Amino acid sequence: MLSRRELLKLSLGAGGALILPSTLRAAAFANRPIHGGWIKSDEARREFIRNTDKPFFADAARSLKGSSAGKATLLWPYYESVTKEKFTPFYQEIGDCVGEAGVLGAQFLAAIQIALLKRNEQWKGPFSVEYSYAASRVEIGGGKIRRGDGSTGSWMAEALQRYGLLPRGVYGKYDLTKYRPDLGRAWGRTGVGVPDELEPIAKEHPVKTATLVENWEQAADSISNGYPVLLCSSVGYNDETDRVGFLHHGRIVWYHAMLLIGVDRRPGKREGGCIANSWGDNWLTGPKHELGTPAGCFWAERRDIEKAILQGDTFALSNYVGYPRRNLDYLLF
């Protein structure tokens, strides 16, 4: 039987999920999914560029250039301060990693706008992965993926902008209080899409700005200003950290989407970033980074993150339209 480490080194299929017998998958990986779900599409990238006024981070965020130099920035403390609990990683059960990472990015952004940018907004997360994942595949992608799971970063970025975020809850006959991979898969089928009655609710709360990140410096500048980065690529990692808390890429292939939530560019330190995965909190082992490593997350070196970015499907997320906090007037009798 293959070990966990050997399985991590296997390539993913075109649809994004590892093609392994369910018994082998269950035995080798205990209770965590091994699905990926990112699909590389140059056509989707071109469409995003055509449909977006300022599609590139370099043009949309000129004033931020160089702002991360010599600094370390961690986004999860802001997230935890707003949610009032320790960060808990997502746990995907189908190949919906692009939806998992994109929605987590929106949640981080919503919290950061409250905690760091001091916007007068209420925290209404978490958001529905099922809604955003299906919207990326069908409403944006046009149902072009006819077999299997998966989506592209470009479609997800556009879905967040055009179809918004749906807070978890009950909407008529749809109970979205908890993760429902069956609904994500059903709605993501060609010709189906998200229910029409949910769209007006979510469209009120989009991520207004998603821009293509083209190199490590841009990703780091985005993080240093409070904007999470959606990383979509075939770059995979081992599952045991080294003595200073980093995982390594080597030649491991995942076809996966994750979220960059921290960077370290301090002089004299190993330069890299903290990445949130969607495989729960027990898929990796080893020492933690000196700046901290949230559950289910890992640190990766600059060169490995840049290799992922250069595949052309990485996005900085900013300007979420949240829920304004109401200022109540109290009458004294």
Beta strands, then each sheet from edge to edge (+ up, - down):
strand 1: 72-74
strand 2: 121-122
strand 3: 170-171
strand 4: 174-175
strand 5: 207-212
strand 6: 229-235
strand 7: 246-247
strand 8: 253-264
strand 9: 272-276
strand 10: 297-301
strand 11: 315-320
strand 12: 323-324
sheet 1: 1+ 8- 6+ 11- 5+
sheet 2: 1+ 8- 9+ 10- 7-
sheet 3: 2+ 12-
sheet 4: 3+ 4-
end
